[in-house]
C-alpha cells in the first residue's frame, strides 16, 4: 500500500520562485489529477516523504 500524506510533507512539493507559490512537481495526466482533486479516499501514488531522517530513526 502506498504511503499517504499531505502535500506539504511530500518530496515533490516545491516552491516556484517565479510564481512565488508551491506546486506539485510530478507530471500527472489529467485523469490522475482529476481523481486526486475530487476523491478524498484516493491516495497519491507519487507521494514520497520528505523526511530525510526516517531511515535513521528506524535504525536506532
Secondary structure, 3 states (H helix, E strand, C coil): CCCCCCHHHECCEEEECCCCEEEECCCCCHHHHHHHHHCCCCCCCCCCECCCCHHHHHHC
